[in-house]
């Protein structure tokens, strides 16, 4: 019973086994709304990696040779 009853009324699709999508953040968009949204200080001050920056940093770390 449970969730099957709600599928036609409130739930548009089954999301229980789906992977969450990775949102693309831009630092300029974040800076625009940083003063008006309360939340993480790290995010509002721009101290985070975007997806592209993280992939670049990840590749650099993988290519780094350890002593």
N, C-alpha and C positions, 0 to 999 in steps of 0.2 A: 504494500500500500504506500505509505510514506511519500516519497518524492514524485512518484508517477502521477499522483493526483494534481500536483502543482505544475506539471510540465506544460499543459496547454494554457494555463492562466497567467502564471508569473514567470516561469522559466522558459526562455526561448530555445535553448539548446543545452545538451548535457555537457557540463564543463568539469566533471569530476576527474576525467583521465586526460585532460589537455595540459600541455606544457604552457606556462605563462610566457607571453611574448616579452621581449626585452625592449623597453621603450628607449627611444633615442633622445637624449637630452642635449641641448645646446647651451653652452655657457652664457651666450647673449640672452637667450630666453629666460634662463634662470636668474640672471642679474636684473632683468626687467621686473621680476616679481619677488625678488629677495626681501625687499623691505615690507611688503604687505602680507606675506605668508609666514606664520609662526611654524617653526619646525626645527630641523637639524641646523645647528650653527655651521657645521661642516659644509652642508649644501648651500646655505645662504651666503657663505663667504667664498664659495668657489673652490673649496679644497676637496675635489673629487676628480675621478677620471671619467671622461666620456667613453663610449664604447670604442671609438677609433683610437683614442689615446691609450686605452687599456690594452688593445690588441698590439699596438706598437711597442708598448712597454713590456708586454708579455713575450713578444718575439725577441726583444733585446735581452731579456733575462734568460730565455732558453738558449740563445747563442753564446751567452757568457760562459767562459771556461773557468772552472774552479781550480784553485792551486792544488 
